Amino acid sequence: MQTDLQPLESQDVKVQLLLVGGHQYTLYLKSDAPILNSLITTIVTRAAKQESASHCVFQIPINEGRSALCFSSEQLVGLVTEPPIWVQQVENIQPVATNILNSHYIQIDNFLSSEEHERLIKYVLAKESAFTPTNTSTNDKNYRRSMVLYSFPEFSELIVNKIQKMFPDIISKLDIPSFNISQIESQLTAHNDGNFYKIHNDNGSKETATRELTYVYYFYREPKKFSGGELLIYDSKVENNFYVSAESFKTVEPRNNSIVFFLSRYMHEVLRVNCPSKSFADSRFTINGWVRRTEV
C-alpha cells in the first residue's frame, strides 16, 4: 500500500500523537516531513491489516534537537493533525525495499571455570533477599520485569577483568574499530516466571551515550528448570537519519556459562521466561553490563 498525503504544499502542521495507555504528545512538523509520512503510513498500514506491516521504533528529535521522543510503532494509536492531512490510499503497490543493516554478535561458551561457575551460583542463592525489582526511566512496569543485584564486588571484578583481557579479541571478532575503555559496568539479574524485557537499546540517552558494547553472561542451575528467555537482537535500518529496528532479528539462546557481546545501539529484547516452580533458585541468571568508551 502507498500513501499520498494532501495537501502537497509544505506547511506547518500541529501533530498530536495518541499512544497506547492514553498517553499524548504534541509536536510541530512540516507537512512534507518524512517522519510525518512514516507516522501516517504506520496508521494506514495497520488499518489495512497488512501482514507485511513493519514494526519500528520512532525516534523524533524534539526541543530543537536537544531531546528525542522514542516509542515503538506498535504503541501508536492515532494522529490528530491541524490543519487536516488527508490520505489517498493506493492498493496493490509493493513497498520499496529497505536496506537492512545486519546485527552481529559473538557468543563464547565456558566463560568461567567450573569452580568459578559453581561458586557464583552458591553466592547468588545466598543473596536472594538482597535482590530488588528492576525498573525503567519511565517506571513502566509492563516494559521490564526482573530482579537485580547491583553490588556483588567479588564476581563483578572477576567478570570485568576477564572482559578487559579479551577486549582486543572481542573487537576483532565483531569487526568494529577499537576504542579506549572508560568503564565496564555490571549488574546481576534474575528472570523468573513471567519476566521479560521489551524492545530497547542501551545507549539511547545522554547518560548512556558512551556505552559501546553490551554483554550478557548466562548462568543457572542444572538441570535447567525454565524455558524461554531468549535474547532477540534486531537488525537495523536508517530512517530519517536515525537507526531504527528492522523486522528481522537474531535469536540468542541463553546457554549456561556463556557470554554474549553486541553493539549497545542495537535494539534488543528478552522474551518471556517460563519457570513453573517459580523458585528463585530455578531462575535464568545473568551478569550483564556495558563497556563504555572514553568521551572525546
C-alpha positions, 0 to 999 in steps of 0.5 A: 500500500502507498500513501499520498498525503494532501495537501502537497504544499509544505506547511506547518502542521500541529501533530498530536500523537495518541499512544497506547495507555492514553498517553499524548504528545504534541509536536510541530512538523512540516507537512512534507516531513518524512517522519510525518509520512512514516507516522501516517503510513504506520496508521494506514498500514495497520488499518489495512491489516497488512501482514507485511506491516513493519514494526519500528521504533520512532525516534523524533528529535524534539526541543530543537534537537536537544531531546528525542521522543522514542516509542515503538510503532506498535504503541501508536494509536492515532494522529490528530493533525491541524490543519487536516492531512488527508490520505489517498490510499493506493492498493496493490503497490509493493513497498520499496525495499529497505536496506537492512543493516545486519546485527552481529554478535559473538557468543563464547561458551565456558566463560568461567571455570567450573569452580568459578561457575559453581561458586557464583551460583552458591553466592547468588542463592545466598543473596536472594533477599538482597535482590530488588525489582528492576525498573525503567526511566519511565517506571513502566512496569509492563516494559521490564520485569526482573530482579537485580543485584547491583553490588556483588564486588567479588564476581563483578571484578572477576567478570570485568577483568576477564572482559578487559583481557579479551577486549582486543579479541572481542573487537576483532571478532565483531569487526568494529574499530577499537576504542579506549575503555572508560568503564565496564559496568555490571549488574546481576539479574534474575528472570523468573516466571513471567519476566521479560524485557521489551524492545530497547537499546542501551545507549539511547540517552545522554547518560548512556551515550558512551556505552559501546558494547553490551554483554550478557553472561548466562548462568543457572542451575542444572538441570535447567528448570525454565524455558524461554528467555531468549535474547532477540537482537534486531537488525537495523535500518536508517530512517530519517537519519536515525537507526531504527529496528528492522523486522528481522532479528537474531535469536540468542539462546541463553546457554549456561556459562556463556557470554554474549557481546553486541553493539549497545545501539542495537535494539534488543529484547528478552522474551518471556521466561517460563519457570513453573516452580517459580523458585528463585533458585530455578531462575535464568541468571545473568551478569550483564553490563556495558563497556563504555568508551572514553568521551572525546 
